[in-house]
Amino acid sequence: MNQGFFQSQQHIWAVVSAAILIVLFGCSIFFCFKRKLYACFRLPENQKGTLKAEQMMLKRYQLEQLQKATNNFSEDCLVGSGAFGNVYKGTFDGEESLAIKKAHTESYTSTEEFENEIRLLSKVKHRNLVSLVGFCQEAGPKGAKILVYEYVPNGSLLDYIMGRGGRGLTWRHRVTIAIGAAKGIAHLHEGSKPSIIHRDIKPSNILVGENFEAKVSDFGLVKSGPSGDQSHVSSQIKGTPGYLDPAYCSSLHLTSFTDVYSYGVILLQLVAARPVVENSRGHPNFHIIDWARPSLERGSIDEIIDANLLMEHCNMEMMLKMGQLGLKCVVKVPRERPKMTQVWQELEAALFSAETIIYKQPSNGSLQLASLSSGSMGRRNHQPKQLDDSQSSVSIDGIRLQRFHLDIDRLSFGSANLRCLDAYSISIEDDSYDLTGTSEETTTSGNEEFRLTYNIS
């Protein structure tokens, strides 16, 4: 009996020992797997923080990735710089290009300030705003703080205004850019709660995308606007001289109308293509507002318009409208300025009107030109002459063309060559500014002769 009991005890101890070994082996495997799993999913030291990139639909980059994309932030990849930091063009996987904005060490006073900016920008999505794609954040107050944006390849509005690299803008391009920028700023002001104030609207911060679509960029000075019953937020003066709202500078009261003022200055620059402040012999520190206001109030757009626009077809009425709207944006009392939504709506309506040609068919069969979109012929309304049936049309190769008179009361322009029409234009070349007389253009096609008469008085 004792022998059987002893054997039973041995059997039990063997089973228990085996079970203990199995448990210990299983625990060791579990802890090893847990450590490897944690190593795979934990954030690197330079990426620790309270930001959750996935929740904000952003990508978190490692510093090594950005260094590789920019050839270690080389000068060859530098596309812009400012007081806040440098912007580099980064190329990823040999194809995708992104704009990498590396902040200076002193640009952010704290990690929280950097993270708050990312949270703010992640909520703002609009086709006329440069999109934030991701970020890189290293630990410590002096760790790298980098923002990654979409890359806009066609440069900034400043490049076009200054004519860098032979770049230029037609009158339509200027209006298109003005409308796009206004829509982007309006989205900052009205598309989020609380509103967002850019504080640094200027030509170098408006990028030009495909089809001359404007994209507002550089959100380094953005600040949340007033909320609830607040009329303003108090803020230190930040921005670019020449574009700073005098009301903001004197009161330290920041509102969305601060951006409206800066935008109004840009409208004047789009019309005149001049620096915001120009030092001349008779007028040191002459601001573009003071220079342009007298002519715009008289309606004399030809006195201030960019001379390059006079070398091609230009809608002078549209340019006058844009300049006068710029004056509305820079009035001294902020609340008397229009909102950005009103601005782009007015510009769109004016552009639609400028591009619309209305023809009226009289009862006698002749064609009267009731409205002509080409505002380049002057600011006054011109009453076209009607032709009788025998003179109103001509047939060329079986195609019947209507004939009309184009009257120009007065030409006042700074160029000796004004192209009146886009395609197959008639060139009027004369050294004098006041032209009088009658010009006839005759074209022969087959056996038909086509004569177009212009009365210039």
KEKE-744367 format. One record per residue (C-alpha): chain; x, y negated, z negated. Coordinates in nm, 3 decimals. Layout:
BEGIN
{rec 'A'; {X; Y; Z}}
...
***
This chain:
BEGIN
{rec 'A'; {0.000; 0.000; 0.000}}
{rec 'A'; {0.278; -0.239; -0.092}}
{rec 'A'; {0.447; -0.160; 0.235}}
{rec 'A'; {0.130; -0.242; 0.431}}
{rec 'A'; {0.082; -0.567; 0.241}}
{rec 'A'; {0.441; -0.664; 0.306}}
{rec 'A'; {0.404; -0.599; 0.679}}
{rec 'A'; {0.083; -0.805; 0.683}}
{rec 'A'; {0.263; -1.097; 0.517}}
{rec 'A'; {0.542; -1.077; 0.769}}
{rec 'A'; {0.292; -1.086; 1.051}}
{rec 'A'; {0.121; -1.394; 0.905}}
{rec 'A'; {0.449; -1.580; 0.858}}
{rec 'A'; {0.551; -1.499; 1.211}}
{rec 'A'; {0.226; -1.641; 1.347}}
{rec 'A'; {0.254; -1.955; 1.132}}
{rec 'A'; {0.616; -2.011; 1.233}}
{rec 'A'; {0.530; -1.974; 1.599}}
{rec 'A'; {0.242; -2.219; 1.560}}
{rec 'A'; {0.468; -2.472; 1.386}}
{rec 'A'; {0.727; -2.442; 1.660}}
{rec 'A'; {0.460; -2.491; 1.926}}
{rec 'A'; {0.324; -2.799; 1.748}}
{rec 'A'; {0.672; -2.947; 1.705}}
{rec 'A'; {0.754; -2.882; 2.069}}
{rec 'A'; {0.426; -3.040; 2.178}}
{rec 'A'; {0.484; -3.346; 1.961}}
{rec 'A'; {0.833; -3.395; 2.097}}
{rec 'A'; {0.702; -3.378; 2.454}}
{rec 'A'; {0.423; -3.623; 2.369}}
{rec 'A'; {0.655; -3.880; 2.214}}
{rec 'A'; {0.903; -3.856; 2.500}}
{rec 'A'; {0.623; -3.903; 2.752}}
{rec 'A'; {0.483; -4.194; 2.551}}
{rec 'A'; {0.818; -4.372; 2.550}}
{rec 'A'; {0.857; -4.331; 2.925}}
{rec 'A'; {0.501; -4.447; 2.983}}
{rec 'A'; {0.553; -4.753; 2.765}}
{rec 'A'; {0.878; -4.833; 2.946}}
{rec 'A'; {0.693; -4.824; 3.278}}
{rec 'A'; {0.403; -5.046; 3.179}}
{rec 'A'; {0.547; -5.286; 2.925}}
{rec 'A'; {0.641; -5.636; 3.045}}
{rec 'A'; {1.010; -5.719; 3.077}}
{rec 'A'; {1.146; -5.962; 2.823}}
{rec 'A'; {1.139; -6.247; 3.075}}
{rec 'A'; {0.771; -6.185; 3.141}}
{rec 'A'; {0.629; -6.177; 2.792}}
{rec 'A'; {0.362; -6.429; 2.714}}
{rec 'A'; {-0.007; -6.476; 2.671}}
{rec 'A'; {-0.082; -6.504; 3.044}}
{rec 'A'; {-0.274; -6.221; 3.204}}
{rec 'A'; {-0.187; -6.244; 3.573}}
{rec 'A'; {-0.441; -5.984; 3.679}}
{rec 'A'; {-0.728; -6.167; 3.512}}
{rec 'A'; {-0.637; -6.485; 3.700}}
{rec 'A'; {-0.598; -6.303; 4.035}}
{rec 'A'; {-0.232; -6.405; 4.046}}
{rec 'A'; {0.088; -6.211; 4.097}}
{rec 'A'; {0.363; -6.211; 3.837}}
{rec 'A'; {0.705; -6.223; 3.999}}
{rec 'A'; {1.037; -6.125; 3.851}}
{rec 'A'; {1.319; -6.376; 3.878}}
{rec 'A'; {1.526; -6.128; 4.079}}
{rec 'A'; {1.254; -6.113; 4.345}}
{rec 'A'; {1.251; -6.490; 4.387}}
{rec 'A'; {1.629; -6.513; 4.391}}
{rec 'A'; {1.641; -6.257; 4.670}}
{rec 'A'; {1.367; -6.435; 4.868}}
{rec 'A'; {1.551; -6.769; 4.851}}
{rec 'A'; {1.909; -6.641; 4.880}}
{rec 'A'; {1.960; -6.732; 4.516}}
{rec 'A'; {1.785; -7.070; 4.558}}
{rec 'A'; {2.029; -7.185; 4.824}}
{rec 'A'; {2.030; -7.529; 4.985}}
{rec 'A'; {1.938; -7.368; 5.318}}
{rec 'A'; {1.600; -7.268; 5.173}}
{rec 'A'; {1.532; -7.604; 5.006}}
{rec 'A'; {1.229; -7.774; 5.165}}
{rec 'A'; {1.152; -8.043; 4.907}}
{rec 'A'; {1.255; -8.193; 4.577}}
{rec 'A'; {1.129; -8.438; 4.321}}
{rec 'A'; {1.142; -8.543; 3.961}}
{rec 'A'; {0.953; -8.229; 3.857}}
{rec 'A'; {1.160; -7.968; 4.040}}
{rec 'A'; {1.274; -7.824; 4.371}}
{rec 'A'; {1.064; -7.641; 4.629}}
{rec 'A'; {1.217; -7.356; 4.828}}
{rec 'A'; {1.094; -7.148; 5.117}}
{rec 'A'; {1.102; -6.785; 5.015}}
{rec 'A'; {1.080; -6.497; 5.261}}
{rec 'A'; {0.946; -6.166; 5.132}}
{rec 'A'; {0.978; -5.830; 5.309}}
{rec 'A'; {1.119; -6.010; 5.612}}
{rec 'A'; {0.781; -6.157; 5.708}}
{rec 'A'; {0.570; -6.333; 5.445}}
{rec 'A'; {0.679; -6.686; 5.355}}
{rec 'A'; {0.584; -6.858; 5.030}}
{rec 'A'; {0.671; -7.191; 4.870}}
{rec 'A'; {0.861; -7.143; 4.545}}
{rec 'A'; {0.858; -7.437; 4.307}}
{rec 'A'; {1.131; -7.412; 4.047}}
{rec 'A'; {1.080; -7.660; 3.767}}
{rec 'A'; {1.363; -7.847; 3.601}}
{rec 'A'; {1.441; -7.737; 3.248}}
{rec 'A'; {1.295; -8.057; 3.100}}
{rec 'A'; {0.982; -8.058; 3.316}}
{rec 'A'; {0.775; -7.870; 3.060}}
{rec 'A'; {0.783; -7.967; 2.694}}
{rec 'A'; {0.666; -7.620; 2.590}}
{rec 'A'; {0.573; -7.276; 2.718}}
{rec 'A'; {0.210; -7.354; 2.638}}
{rec 'A'; {0.216; -7.652; 2.877}}
{rec 'A'; {0.339; -7.429; 3.161}}
{rec 'A'; {0.078; -7.164; 3.086}}
{rec 'A'; {-0.202; -7.419; 3.065}}
{rec 'A'; {-0.110; -7.552; 3.409}}
{rec 'A'; {-0.125; -7.201; 3.555}}
{rec 'A'; {-0.466; -7.137; 3.399}}
{rec 'A'; {-0.593; -7.467; 3.535}}
{rec 'A'; {-0.465; -7.412; 3.889}}
{rec 'A'; {-0.584; -7.051; 3.902}}
{rec 'A'; {-0.944; -7.174; 3.877}}
{rec 'A'; {-0.914; -7.410; 4.175}}
{rec 'A'; {-0.961; -7.254; 4.519}}
{rec 'A'; {-1.033; -7.463; 4.829}}
{rec 'A'; {-0.917; -7.461; 5.190}}
{rec 'A'; {-0.783; -7.816; 5.154}}
{rec 'A'; {-0.578; -7.736; 4.845}}
{rec 'A'; {-0.252; -7.543; 4.852}}
{rec 'A'; {-0.327; -7.211; 4.680}}
{rec 'A'; {-0.132; -7.086; 4.380}}
{rec 'A'; {-0.023; -6.728; 4.457}}
{rec 'A'; {0.172; -6.634; 4.147}}
{rec 'A'; {0.433; -6.735; 3.891}}
{rec 'A'; {0.750; -6.631; 3.713}}
{rec 'A'; {0.804; -6.695; 3.344}}
{rec 'A'; {1.116; -6.618; 3.145}}
{rec 'A'; {1.129; -6.607; 2.768}}
{rec 'A'; {1.260; -6.899; 2.568}}
{rec 'A'; {1.227; -7.276; 2.601}}
{rec 'A'; {1.501; -7.285; 2.867}}
{rec 'A'; {1.382; -6.980; 3.057}}
{rec 'A'; {1.289; -7.014; 3.422}}
{rec 'A'; {0.938; -7.144; 3.490}}
{rec 'A'; {0.849; -7.101; 3.855}}
{rec 'A'; {0.525; -7.140; 4.049}}
{rec 'A'; {0.467; -6.963; 4.381}}
{rec 'A'; {0.234; -7.126; 4.635}}
{rec 'A'; {0.120; -7.054; 4.989}}
{rec 'A'; {0.366; -7.191; 5.243}}
{rec 'A'; {0.242; -7.464; 5.481}}
{rec 'A'; {0.482; -7.477; 5.779}}
{rec 'A'; {0.411; -7.812; 5.948}}
{rec 'A'; {0.558; -8.049; 5.693}}
{rec 'A'; {0.395; -8.333; 5.505}}
{rec 'A'; {0.188; -8.631; 5.614}}
{rec 'A'; {0.486; -8.854; 5.532}}
{rec 'A'; {0.686; -8.684; 5.808}}
{rec 'A'; {0.419; -8.779; 6.061}}
{rec 'A'; {0.365; -9.134; 5.938}}
{rec 'A'; {0.737; -9.202; 5.951}}
{rec 'A'; {0.772; -9.022; 6.286}}
{rec 'A'; {1.038; -8.781; 6.164}}
{rec 'A'; {1.151; -8.528; 6.420}}
{rec 'A'; {0.948; -8.697; 6.690}}
{rec 'A'; {0.623; -8.611; 6.516}}
{rec 'A'; {0.320; -8.823; 6.585}}
{rec 'A'; {-0.053; -8.830; 6.527}}
{rec 'A'; {-0.340; -8.920; 6.758}}
{rec 'A'; {-0.632; -9.114; 6.613}}
{rec 'A'; {-0.834; -8.790; 6.587}}
{rec 'A'; {-0.553; -8.617; 6.401}}
{rec 'A'; {-0.540; -8.903; 6.152}}
{rec 'A'; {-0.912; -8.888; 6.087}}
{rec 'A'; {-0.902; -8.507; 6.057}}
{rec 'A'; {-0.623; -8.526; 5.799}}
{rec 'A'; {-0.802; -8.802; 5.608}}
{rec 'A'; {-1.124; -8.598; 5.591}}
{rec 'A'; {-0.944; -8.280; 5.482}}
{rec 'A'; {-0.745; -8.454; 5.209}}
{rec 'A'; {-1.060; -8.625; 5.080}}
{rec 'A'; {-1.241; -8.290; 5.061}}
{rec 'A'; {-0.955; -8.134; 4.867}}
{rec 'A'; {-0.941; -8.418; 4.616}}
{rec 'A'; {-1.321; -8.418; 4.585}}
{rec 'A'; {-1.307; -8.048; 4.493}}
{rec 'A'; {-1.062; -8.125; 4.214}}
{rec 'A'; {-1.293; -8.395; 4.082}}
{rec 'A'; {-1.627; -8.220; 4.121}}
{rec 'A'; {-1.559; -7.851; 4.181}}
{rec 'A'; {-1.453; -7.762; 3.828}}
{rec 'A'; {-1.556; -7.836; 3.471}}
{rec 'A'; {-1.392; -8.037; 3.332}}
{rec 'A'; {-1.277; -8.229; 3.636}}
{rec 'A'; {-0.913; -8.229; 3.742}}
{rec 'A'; {-0.724; -8.550; 3.817}}
{rec 'A'; {-0.422; -8.512; 4.044}}
{rec 'A'; {-0.240; -8.835; 3.945}}
{rec 'A'; {0.013; -8.820; 4.228}}
{rec 'A'; {-0.177; -8.853; 4.556}}
{rec 'A'; {0.070; -8.970; 4.822}}
{rec 'A'; {0.165; -8.874; 5.181}}
{rec 'A'; {0.446; -8.638; 5.079}}
{rec 'A'; {0.196; -8.439; 4.870}}
{rec 'A'; {-0.045; -8.390; 5.160}}
{rec 'A'; {0.076; -8.102; 5.376}}
{rec 'A'; {-0.031; -8.051; 5.736}}
{rec 'A'; {-0.151; -7.702; 5.824}}
{rec 'A'; {-0.283; -7.539; 6.137}}
{rec 'A'; {-0.497; -7.762; 6.361}}
{rec 'A'; {-0.388; -8.060; 6.148}}
{rec 'A'; {-0.584; -7.937; 5.847}}
{rec 'A'; {-0.473; -8.126; 5.536}}
{rec 'A'; {-0.377; -7.942; 5.219}}
{rec 'A'; {-0.321; -8.133; 4.895}}
{rec 'A'; {-0.019; -8.002; 4.707}}
{rec 'A'; {0.212; -8.064; 4.409}}
{rec 'A'; {0.000; -8.029; 4.098}}
{rec 'A'; {0.280; -8.103; 3.853}}
{rec 'A'; {0.101; -8.407; 3.707}}
{rec 'A'; {-0.255; -8.273; 3.706}}
{rec 'A'; {-0.463; -8.348; 3.399}}
{rec 'A'; {-0.810; -8.250; 3.289}}
{rec 'A'; {-1.053; -8.536; 3.332}}
{rec 'A'; {-1.316; -8.668; 3.091}}
{rec 'A'; {-1.592; -8.433; 2.983}}
{rec 'A'; {-1.930; -8.479; 2.821}}
{rec 'A'; {-1.996; -8.840; 2.729}}
{rec 'A'; {-1.635; -8.946; 2.782}}
{rec 'A'; {-1.577; -9.219; 3.037}}
{rec 'A'; {-1.202; -9.161; 3.061}}
{rec 'A'; {-0.906; -8.986; 2.909}}
{rec 'A'; {-0.611; -9.173; 2.766}}
{rec 'A'; {-0.282; -9.088; 2.927}}
{rec 'A'; {0.071; -9.208; 2.968}}
{rec 'A'; {0.140; -9.368; 3.305}}
{rec 'A'; {0.257; -9.106; 3.550}}
{rec 'A'; {0.262; -9.120; 3.927}}
{rec 'A'; {0.446; -9.284; 4.216}}
{rec 'A'; {0.495; -9.663; 4.235}}
{rec 'A'; {0.292; -9.816; 4.515}}
{rec 'A'; {0.017; -9.557; 4.477}}
{rec 'A'; {-0.050; -9.616; 4.107}}
{rec 'A'; {-0.385; -9.770; 4.020}}
{rec 'A'; {-0.326; -10.112; 3.853}}
{rec 'A'; {-0.634; -10.057; 3.634}}
{rec 'A'; {-0.484; -9.732; 3.505}}
{rec 'A'; {-0.147; -9.897; 3.445}}
{rec 'A'; {-0.298; -10.181; 3.243}}
{rec 'A'; {-0.547; -9.982; 3.034}}
{rec 'A'; {-0.399; -9.629; 3.025}}
{rec 'A'; {-0.753; -9.511; 3.102}}
{rec 'A'; {-0.736; -9.221; 3.346}}
{rec 'A'; {-1.040; -9.135; 3.559}}
{rec 'A'; {-1.108; -8.972; 3.894}}
{rec 'A'; {-1.113; -9.322; 4.044}}
{rec 'A'; {-0.738; -9.333; 3.979}}
{rec 'A'; {-0.698; -9.077; 4.257}}
{rec 'A'; {-0.942; -9.271; 4.475}}
{rec 'A'; {-0.713; -9.574; 4.462}}
{rec 'A'; {-0.411; -9.370; 4.571}}
{rec 'A'; {-0.611; -9.217; 4.853}}
{rec 'A'; {-0.720; -9.561; 4.972}}
{rec 'A'; {-0.356; -9.661; 5.010}}
{rec 'A'; {-0.300; -9.352; 5.225}}
{rec 'A'; {-0.590; -9.451; 5.452}}
{rec 'A'; {-0.419; -9.783; 5.518}}
{rec 'A'; {-0.095; -9.603; 5.597}}
{rec 'A'; {-0.274; -9.372; 5.839}}
{rec 'A'; {-0.400; -9.677; 6.027}}
{rec 'A'; {-0.082; -9.884; 6.022}}
{rec 'A'; {0.201; -9.629; 5.975}}
{rec 'A'; {0.387; -9.862; 5.739}}
{rec 'A'; {0.566; -9.804; 5.408}}
{rec 'A'; {0.350; -9.863; 5.104}}
{rec 'A'; {0.582; -10.144; 4.992}}
{rec 'A'; {0.798; -10.331; 5.238}}
{rec 'A'; {1.072; -10.578; 5.165}}
{rec 'A'; {1.085; -10.853; 5.424}}
{rec 'A'; {1.262; -11.187; 5.412}}
{rec 'A'; {0.953; -11.392; 5.351}}
{rec 'A'; {0.762; -11.136; 5.145}}
{rec 'A'; {0.967; -10.928; 4.902}}
{rec 'A'; {0.781; -10.622; 4.766}}
{rec 'A'; {0.494; -10.683; 5.007}}
{rec 'A'; {0.230; -10.416; 4.938}}
{rec 'A'; {0.040; -10.269; 5.231}}
{rec 'A'; {-0.293; -10.366; 5.069}}
{rec 'A'; {-0.202; -10.736; 5.063}}
{rec 'A'; {-0.063; -10.714; 5.416}}
{rec 'A'; {-0.362; -10.534; 5.573}}
{rec 'A'; {-0.655; -10.691; 5.386}}
{rec 'A'; {-0.682; -11.025; 5.578}}
{rec 'A'; {-0.689; -10.854; 5.918}}
{rec 'A'; {-0.934; -10.585; 5.809}}
{rec 'A'; {-1.170; -10.839; 5.653}}
{rec 'A'; {-1.172; -11.027; 5.984}}
{rec 'A'; {-1.226; -10.704; 6.173}}
{rec 'A'; {-0.900; -10.756; 6.363}}
{rec 'A'; {-0.775; -10.398; 6.365}}
{rec 'A'; {-0.547; -10.472; 6.661}}
{rec 'A'; {-0.329; -10.689; 6.434}}
{rec 'A'; {-0.226; -10.405; 6.204}}
{rec 'A'; {-0.277; -10.079; 6.393}}
{rec 'A'; {0.016; -9.847; 6.455}}
{rec 'A'; {0.170; -9.949; 6.789}}
{rec 'A'; {0.198; -9.583; 6.889}}
{rec 'A'; {-0.181; -9.561; 6.901}}
{rec 'A'; {-0.191; -9.841; 7.158}}
{rec 'A'; {0.010; -9.628; 7.398}}
{rec 'A'; {-0.277; -9.380; 7.432}}
{rec 'A'; {-0.653; -9.358; 7.414}}
{rec 'A'; {-0.757; -9.473; 7.068}}
{rec 'A'; {-1.094; -9.535; 6.910}}
{rec 'A'; {-1.037; -9.876; 6.757}}
{rec 'A'; {-1.375; -9.884; 6.585}}
{rec 'A'; {-1.293; -9.559; 6.404}}
{rec 'A'; {-0.958; -9.696; 6.294}}
{rec 'A'; {-1.128; -10.015; 6.173}}
{rec 'A'; {-1.379; -9.807; 5.979}}
{rec 'A'; {-1.099; -9.606; 5.818}}
{rec 'A'; {-0.905; -9.919; 5.722}}
{rec 'A'; {-1.210; -10.091; 5.572}}
{rec 'A'; {-1.295; -9.776; 5.379}}
{rec 'A'; {-0.941; -9.785; 5.244}}
{rec 'A'; {-1.009; -10.136; 5.110}}
{rec 'A'; {-1.321; -10.008; 4.933}}
{rec 'A'; {-1.111; -9.743; 4.761}}
{rec 'A'; {-0.865; -9.997; 4.618}}
{rec 'A'; {-1.099; -10.259; 4.471}}
{rec 'A'; {-0.989; -10.379; 4.128}}
{rec 'A'; {-1.282; -10.241; 3.927}}
{rec 'A'; {-1.254; -9.858; 3.930}}
{rec 'A'; {-1.627; -9.790; 3.904}}
{rec 'A'; {-1.693; -9.999; 4.214}}
{rec 'A'; {-1.487; -9.757; 4.420}}
{rec 'A'; {-1.662; -9.476; 4.609}}
{rec 'A'; {-1.635; -9.116; 4.494}}
{rec 'A'; {-1.425; -8.886; 4.708}}
{rec 'A'; {-1.734; -8.698; 4.826}}
{rec 'A'; {-1.877; -9.027; 4.955}}
{rec 'A'; {-1.549; -9.099; 5.129}}
{rec 'A'; {-1.527; -8.780; 5.333}}
{rec 'A'; {-1.898; -8.794; 5.415}}
{rec 'A'; {-1.859; -9.149; 5.552}}
{rec 'A'; {-1.556; -9.048; 5.755}}
{rec 'A'; {-1.729; -8.743; 5.900}}
{rec 'A'; {-2.036; -8.946; 5.994}}
{rec 'A'; {-1.820; -9.213; 6.160}}
{rec 'A'; {-1.621; -8.951; 6.352}}
{rec 'A'; {-1.938; -8.781; 6.473}}
{rec 'A'; {-2.075; -9.116; 6.587}}
{rec 'A'; {-1.748; -9.205; 6.760}}
{rec 'A'; {-1.740; -8.882; 6.957}}
{rec 'A'; {-2.104; -8.894; 7.064}}
{rec 'A'; {-2.182; -9.037; 7.409}}
{rec 'A'; {-2.547; -9.119; 7.459}}
{rec 'A'; {-2.673; -9.149; 7.813}}
{rec 'A'; {-3.005; -9.307; 7.899}}
{rec 'A'; {-3.168; -9.228; 8.233}}
{rec 'A'; {-3.376; -9.531; 8.353}}
{rec 'A'; {-3.697; -9.484; 8.544}}
{rec 'A'; {-3.544; -9.604; 8.872}}
{rec 'A'; {-3.307; -9.309; 8.875}}
{rec 'A'; {-2.992; -9.505; 8.804}}
{rec 'A'; {-2.764; -9.415; 8.518}}
{rec 'A'; {-2.704; -9.651; 8.232}}
{rec 'A'; {-2.429; -9.593; 7.982}}
{rec 'A'; {-2.599; -9.672; 7.652}}
{rec 'A'; {-2.317; -9.585; 7.420}}
{rec 'A'; {-1.953; -9.514; 7.487}}
{rec 'A'; {-1.741; -9.347; 7.227}}
{rec 'A'; {-1.424; -9.521; 7.334}}
{rec 'A'; {-1.392; -9.789; 7.069}}
{rec 'A'; {-1.055; -9.879; 7.213}}
{rec 'A'; {-1.227; -10.122; 7.450}}
{rec 'A'; {-1.285; -10.370; 7.172}}
{rec 'A'; {-1.500; -10.439; 6.874}}
{rec 'A'; {-1.789; -10.613; 7.051}}
{rec 'A'; {-2.079; -10.437; 7.218}}
{rec 'A'; {-2.063; -10.437; 7.596}}
{rec 'A'; {-2.379; -10.430; 7.805}}
{rec 'A'; {-2.319; -10.213; 8.110}}
{rec 'A'; {-2.452; -10.318; 8.446}}
{rec 'A'; {-2.713; -10.108; 8.621}}
{rec 'A'; {-2.668; -10.012; 8.983}}
{rec 'A'; {-2.945; -9.970; 9.236}}
{rec 'A'; {-3.014; -9.632; 9.393}}
{rec 'A'; {-2.800; -9.699; 9.700}}
{rec 'A'; {-2.492; -9.775; 9.486}}
{rec 'A'; {-2.548; -9.556; 9.184}}
{rec 'A'; {-2.399; -9.231; 9.310}}
{rec 'A'; {-2.161; -9.069; 9.554}}
{rec 'A'; {-2.108; -8.712; 9.669}}
{rec 'A'; {-1.764; -8.551; 9.673}}
{rec 'A'; {-1.736; -8.195; 9.806}}
{rec 'A'; {-2.100; -8.137; 9.736}}
{rec 'A'; {-2.075; -8.269; 9.380}}
{rec 'A'; {-2.288; -8.573; 9.309}}
{rec 'A'; {-2.122; -8.828; 9.083}}
{rec 'A'; {-2.288; -9.120; 8.910}}
{rec 'A'; {-2.121; -9.459; 8.927}}
{rec 'A'; {-2.114; -9.708; 8.646}}
{rec 'A'; {-1.946; -10.038; 8.567}}
{rec 'A'; {-1.713; -10.061; 8.269}}
{rec 'A'; {-1.693; -10.415; 8.134}}
{rec 'A'; {-1.414; -10.525; 7.907}}
{rec 'A'; {-1.465; -10.868; 7.757}}
{rec 'A'; {-1.118; -10.903; 7.617}}
{rec 'A'; {-0.811; -10.693; 7.574}}
{rec 'A'; {-0.587; -10.772; 7.281}}
{rec 'A'; {-0.314; -10.525; 7.221}}
{rec 'A'; {0.056; -10.508; 7.151}}
{rec 'A'; {0.146; -10.280; 7.438}}
{rec 'A'; {0.167; -10.357; 7.809}}
{rec 'A'; {0.022; -10.019; 7.900}}
{rec 'A'; {-0.323; -9.916; 7.779}}
{rec 'A'; {-0.459; -9.583; 7.894}}
{rec 'A'; {-0.835; -9.630; 7.895}}
{rec 'A'; {-0.933; -9.272; 7.960}}
{rec 'A'; {-0.778; -8.943; 7.842}}
{rec 'A'; {-0.756; -8.744; 8.167}}
{rec 'A'; {-0.691; -8.897; 8.507}}
{rec 'A'; {-0.680; -9.232; 8.334}}
{rec 'A'; {-0.669; -9.572; 8.497}}
{rec 'A'; {-0.360; -9.761; 8.382}}
{rec 'A'; {-0.379; -10.135; 8.341}}
{rec 'A'; {-0.034; -10.285; 8.339}}
{rec 'A'; {0.017; -10.653; 8.280}}
{rec 'A'; {0.253; -10.862; 8.072}}
{rec 'A'; {-0.026; -11.094; 7.957}}
{rec 'A'; {-0.282; -11.018; 7.690}}
{rec 'A'; {-0.588; -11.172; 7.857}}
{rec 'A'; {-0.673; -11.006; 8.185}}
{rec 'A'; {-0.931; -11.134; 8.432}}
{rec 'A'; {-1.047; -11.023; 8.772}}
{rec 'A'; {-1.186; -10.716; 8.943}}
{rec 'A'; {-1.004; -10.392; 9.013}}
{rec 'A'; {-1.117; -10.123; 9.253}}
{rec 'A'; {-0.989; -9.767; 9.266}}
{rec 'A'; {-1.056; -9.578; 9.590}}
{rec 'A'; {-1.015; -9.204; 9.625}}
{rec 'A'; {-1.069; -9.015; 9.948}}
{rec 'A'; {-1.174; -8.651; 9.942}}
{rec 'A'; {-1.251; -8.496; 10.281}}
{rec 'A'; {-1.477; -8.733; 10.468}}
{rec 'A'; {-1.613; -8.889; 10.153}}
{rec 'A'; {-1.480; -9.203; 9.993}}
{rec 'A'; {-1.526; -9.265; 9.620}}
{rec 'A'; {-1.484; -9.616; 9.486}}
{rec 'A'; {-1.499; -9.700; 9.115}}
{rec 'A'; {-1.519; -10.069; 9.031}}
{rec 'A'; {-1.405; -10.216; 8.698}}
{rec 'A'; {-1.500; -10.569; 8.605}}
{rec 'A'; {-1.248; -10.719; 8.368}}
{rec 'A'; {-1.322; -11.062; 8.234}}
***
